Amino acid sequence: MTSPDASLDAVRDYWNRRPCNLRHGTAPVGTREYFDQVEARKYMVEPHIPGFSEFEKWRGKKVLEIGCGLGTAAVSFARAGANYTAIELSSESLKLAQQRFAMLGLAGNFYAGNAEELSRVVPVERYDLVYSFGVIHHAPQPQKIVAEVKKYLGPASEFRLMLYARNSWKNILIEAGFDQPEAQSGCPIAFTYTHDEVRALLSDYEILELRQDHIFPYVVEKYVRYEYEYQPWFKAMPPEMFRALEKSLGWHTLITARLPR
């Protein structure tokens, strides 16, 4: 599933070849219609994101996102009134995120660079929220990013991140050879974490919340054609049972942390 010895260049090249969620829209890439489609599909497929992110909570506050991708969460933060800043490794993703902000008339600060060296790229100042959803586990040295984040937090700041869960439905399928960590094959690095490993990674932080969510339920062959049909075993499952399964075996470990007080 992962190649711990993969280089940063390999990671950058991988996400430049096809930025995450690039195929979430069918309209011409870069158009307003395309970005609207990307946003709609993102939150339809991953409906837990708005509740975890609490975009409106950060109105008038400073948000630093590690790995903005195409800028879907970025737009949500900026629309809600946050003072938004991002760092992104993939130049292709960053270009589209900046284009998206310009098209929507939104303000944001964007930096190209490696978050393992965050303080060499983004000026060190205090942020109310440092946010990273599904990014740090793709870095060659996630612990370096976690250490760098501390420089940007104050006593009341929060660090919210999502890491892939080892004890998850998806990882079980991956290890059995039925799935892969990303939609496109060949992902150079995709670390997974147990809850104890998350605590070890964040040993310098106080963890306020640690939970799992999200199982992808759709028939992949139809999903890529923008048809949303549940796998037969999920279709037969009562919604409350499926939610219980997501909370126990979800692919996404959702973490809220802060500096110790």
C-alpha positions in Angstrom: 0.0 0.0 0.0 2.8 2.4 0.8 6.4 2.9 -0.2 8.1 4.5 2.8 11.3 5.1 0.8 9.4 7.1 -1.9 10.8 10.5 -2.5 9.1 13.8 -2.2 9.6 14.3 -5.9 7.6 11.0 -6.5 4.8 12.3 -4.3 4.8 15.7 -6.1 4.8 14.1 -9.5 2.0 11.8 -8.7 -0.4 14.6 -7.6 0.7 16.8 -10.5 -0.3 14.0 -12.9 -3.8 14.0 -11.5 -4.7 16.3 -8.7 -7.0 14.8 -6.1 -10.7 15.0 -7.1 -9.8 16.3 -10.6 -12.5 14.1 -12.0 -15.2 15.2 -9.6 -16.6 17.4 -12.4 -17.6 16.8 -16.0 -17.6 20.4 -17.3 -14.4 21.8 -18.8 -11.7 22.0 -16.1 -11.3 25.5 -14.7 -14.8 26.7 -15.5 -17.3 27.9 -12.9 -19.5 25.0 -13.7 -16.6 22.6 -13.2 -15.7 23.9 -9.8 -19.4 23.9 -8.7 -19.6 20.2 -9.7 -16.4 19.4 -7.8 -17.7 21.0 -4.7 -21.1 19.3 -4.9 -19.7 15.9 -5.5 -17.0 16.2 -2.8 -19.6 17.0 0.0 -22.1 14.5 -1.4 -19.6 11.6 -1.3 -17.9 12.8 2.0 -20.8 14.4 3.9 -18.9 14.3 7.2 -16.5 17.0 6.1 -18.6 20.1 6.8 -19.4 18.9 10.3 -15.8 18.2 11.1 -14.5 21.4 9.6 -17.1 23.7 11.0 -16.4 26.3 8.3 -18.6 29.0 9.8 -16.8 28.8 13.1 -13.8 30.4 11.6 -15.4 33.6 10.3 -13.0 36.5 10.9 -10.3 34.1 12.1 -7.0 33.0 10.5 -6.9 29.6 8.9 -3.8 27.8 7.5 -4.5 24.7 5.4 -1.8 22.2 4.7 -2.5 20.8 1.3 -5.4 22.7 -0.3 -5.6 20.6 -3.4 -8.2 22.0 -5.9 -9.4 24.4 -3.1 -12.8 22.9 -2.2 -12.3 23.3 1.6 -10.4 26.6 0.9 -13.5 28.1 -0.8 -15.7 26.9 2.0 -13.4 28.6 4.6 -13.1 31.8 2.6 -16.8 32.1 1.8 -17.5 31.7 5.5 -15.3 34.8 6.1 -12.0 33.2 7.3 -8.7 34.9 6.6 -7.3 32.0 4.5 -3.8 30.8 3.8 -2.6 27.5 2.2 0.5 25.6 1.3 0.4 23.0 -1.5 3.0 20.7 -2.9 1.4 20.1 -6.3 1.8 23.0 -8.7 -1.1 21.8 -10.8 -3.4 21.7 -7.8 -2.2 25.1 -6.6 -2.8 26.6 -10.0 -6.4 25.4 -10.1 -7.1 26.5 -6.5 -5.8 30.0 -7.3 -7.8 30.1 -10.5 -10.9 29.1 -8.5 -10.4 31.9 -6.0 -9.9 34.5 -8.7 -13.0 33.3 -10.5 -15.1 33.5 -7.4 -13.7 36.8 -6.2 -12.3 35.3 -3.0 -9.2 36.4 -1.1 -6.5 34.0 0.0 -2.8 33.6 0.4 -1.2 30.6 -1.4 2.3 29.2 -1.1 3.9 26.5 -3.2 6.1 24.2 -1.1 6.8 21.2 1.1 4.9 21.2 4.4 7.8 19.2 6.0 9.6 22.6 5.8 6.5 24.7 6.5 8.4 27.5 8.3 10.7 28.0 5.4 7.8 28.6 3.1 5.0 30.2 5.1 5.8 33.1 7.4 5.5 32.0 11.0 2.6 33.7 12.7 -0.2 32.5 14.9 -3.3 31.0 13.3 -6.6 30.1 14.9 -6.9 26.9 12.9 -4.4 24.8 11.1 -6.3 22.3 9.0 -5.2 19.4 6.9 -7.7 16.8 5.5 -6.2 13.7 3.9 -2.7 15.2 3.2 -0.2 14.5 5.9 -0.3 10.7 5.5 1.0 11.1 1.9 4.2 12.9 3.0 7.5 11.0 3.3 7.9 12.3 6.8 4.6 13.2 8.4 6.2 13.7 11.8 8.1 16.7 10.4 4.8 18.4 9.3 3.3 17.8 12.7 6.3 19.3 14.4 6.2 22.4 12.1 2.5 23.0 12.8 3.3 23.8 16.5 5.0 27.0 15.4 1.7 28.4 14.1 -0.5 27.6 17.1 -1.4 29.7 20.0 -3.0 28.6 23.3 -6.5 28.8 21.9 -5.6 27.5 18.4 -6.8 24.2 17.0 -5.1 21.6 14.7 -7.7 19.6 12.8 -6.6 16.8 10.5 -7.7 13.7 8.9 -5.4 10.6 8.6 -6.2 7.3 7.1 -7.3 4.6 9.6 -5.6 1.3 9.6 -8.5 -0.4 11.4 -11.0 0.4 8.7 -13.2 -1.3 6.1 -11.2 0.1 3.2 -7.8 -1.0 4.6 -9.1 -4.5 5.1 -10.1 -4.5 1.4 -6.7 -3.0 0.4 -4.8 -5.6 2.3 -6.9 -8.4 0.8 -6.1 -7.0 -2.7 -9.6 -5.7 -3.5 -8.9 -2.0 -3.3 -6.2 0.7 -3.3 -5.8 3.9 -1.2 -6.5 6.4 -4.0 -8.8 6.4 -7.0 -5.8 6.4 -9.4 -3.3 3.6 -9.0 0.4 4.0 -8.0 0.1 6.3 -5.0 3.7 6.4 -3.7 2.9 6.9 0.0 -0.4 6.4 1.9 0.4 5.7 5.6 -2.4 4.4 7.8 -2.6 4.8 11.5 -4.1 3.0 14.5 -5.5 5.3 17.3 -2.4 4.6 19.3 -0.2 5.6 16.4 -2.1 8.8 16.0 -1.5 9.6 19.7 2.2 8.8 19.2 2.4 11.1 16.2 0.7 13.8 18.1 2.5 13.2 21.4 3.3 16.9 21.7 -0.4 17.8 21.5 -3.5 17.5 23.6 -6.0 15.5 21.6 -9.6 16.9 22.0 -11.3 14.5 19.7 -10.4 11.3 17.9 -13.0 9.4 15.9 -13.5 7.5 12.6 -16.0 8.1 9.8 -16.6 7.5 6.1 -17.0 4.3 4.2 -17.3 4.7 0.4 -20.5 2.7 -0.4 -20.9 3.0 -4.2 -20.4 0.6 -7.1 -17.1 1.9 -8.5 -17.9 1.0 -12.1 -21.0 3.2 -12.0 -19.6 5.9 -9.8 -16.9 6.8 -12.4 -19.9 7.4 -14.7 -21.5 9.7 -12.1 -24.1 7.1 -11.2 -24.6 6.5 -7.5 -25.7 3.0 -6.7 -24.9 1.4 -3.4 -23.0 -1.9 -3.3 -25.6 -4.6 -2.7 -24.4 -5.3 0.9 -24.7 -1.7 1.8 -28.0 -1.2 -0.1 -29.5 -4.0 2.1 -28.1 -2.5 5.3 -30.4 -0.1 7.4 -29.0 3.4 7.4 -28.4 3.3 11.2 -26.4 0.1 10.8 -24.3 1.6 8.0 -23.6 4.7 10.2 -22.5 2.4 13.1 -20.1 0.6 10.7 -18.7 4.0 9.6 -18.0 5.0 13.2 -16.2 1.8 13.9 -14.5 1.1 10.6 -14.4 4.4 8.8 -11.4 5.2 6.5 -11.0 8.7 7.9 -9.6 9.3 11.4 -10.8 12.7 12.4 -8.6 14.5 14.9 -8.9 17.8 16.8 -5.9 18.7 18.8 -4.2 21.8 20.5 -1.1 22.6 22.3 -1.0 21.4 25.9 -2.2 23.9 28.5 
